[in-house]
């Protein structure tokens, strides 16, 4: 299996000047305008999806991407962010997002990615691909129906227009609606308000099938101020699925990520994960990342709740 690199590096990695490339594509716009922290959370268990060394793979994949594109990176232990009243662990995503904004005060955007995601296209910059005016124009879904569980018609549609400067939340959808496995949130008063509303005790008490995901959908449907500041992107732009998953569009070469939503720990998960892991774009792993994986000091679930760094 092609797992994470564990041998000590022999030379320092170098990456292309992404900002210069973007300037040539979008005159007057630079990736340096957007400071982003990539955030991942997991539960502290030793295995996920039944795959040995999967956390080391995820660390290599995301930390390498962060180094390539000048992003910050935070991996939180979700079990240390316990909400009151026995809330399911899925809800801990929200206090982790709050913590990320506190720990990285210069970050303009927080980019949440569920742990069951592989970045497949390593050279595709998230700032250009999703957050730039050109990226939004290419991928935002306008006046598109939002389906629900089972693909049922909800009667709701995405807005017919949007203003890029008003957008504080970027998400995509699948055949069952919007999916909070991969999204971006901009720092600001709107986001502070949204994060407080998202963990409203009445929401947590609901018997929703997809707890925090259904909470987001509820806010988007019933609060115009949420809909006014969010855009929904086409699925393959930021939430493509592996080819066995019938709930949405499948990953194609060149797509940014592949998301193993709902995979669980069946034998199929391991074989499918390794198939896509071996299909990912291969880039040189930075020396610092290789060394941390080799000596066991990689920052995997190192961020705990309850205080700033």
C-alpha positions, 0 to 999 in steps of 0.5 A: 500500500502507498501509505504516508512517507515515513523515511527521513527526508533527504532534501528540502521541498520547494513549491511554485509561487502560487500567488504569482500564478493567480495574479496572472489569471485574475489581475488585481486579485491575489491569494495573499488577500485570503488567510485561511486555516484548514481545520480537521476534527476526529474522535481520538480513536486509533483507527477510522474506516477500519484502515491502519495508518489512515490518520498519518495519511490524512496528516500528510495529505492536508499538511502538505497541501497547507504548506504548498498554499500557505495555509494554517492547519489545525487538527482538533480532538473532538472528544475534548470539546464536549457540549452539555446535555450529552450532545452527540459528538458531531455537534462538537464541530461548532465549538471547534470552529469557534476555537479555530477563529480564536487560535488564528486571529489573523485568519479571514476564513476557516476551512472545515474538512471532515476527516474522511476526505482526501485532497486529490488535486494538490495544485488546485488552490482553494482561494482561486478555486472557490473563493475568487470571483472567478471561482464562484462564478464558475461553481455557484448554483443559482436557482437550483432545487435543494433536495432532502433525505432520499432525494425528496423535493423540499420546495426550497431553491438556492438564491437566483443572485448573489454578491461575492462581497456578501458571502460568508459561507461556502458549501456544496450539495449532494443528492440529499441536500447541502453537506457540511463535510467540507465548507468555508466560513468567513470571520465576522459578526455574521459568523459569530452569530451563526455559530451561536445559533447553530448550537441552539439547545433546541436544535441539539435536542431534535431527533435529526438524522444528520445532527449538525448537518440538519441544523445547518439546513434548518437555519438556511431554510428558515432564516433569510439572513443565513441564505443571504450570506451563503452560496451553494456550489456544484458538488464536484467543485468541493464534495465529490464522492467515490464511485460506489456512493450513489448519493451524489456526483462521483469524483473525476480526474482534476476534481479537488477532493473525494469525500467518503461520506457515511462510509463507516468501517466496512471492508469496502471502505478500506479498499475504496480509500486505498484506490483513491489514495493511489489516484491522488496527485503525487507531490513532494512532501515537505521535509518537516512533514516527513520528519514529524511522521517519521518520529511520531510528532505529527500534530494529529488531534493535538488541539484540545478544547478549553483554551487558546494556544 
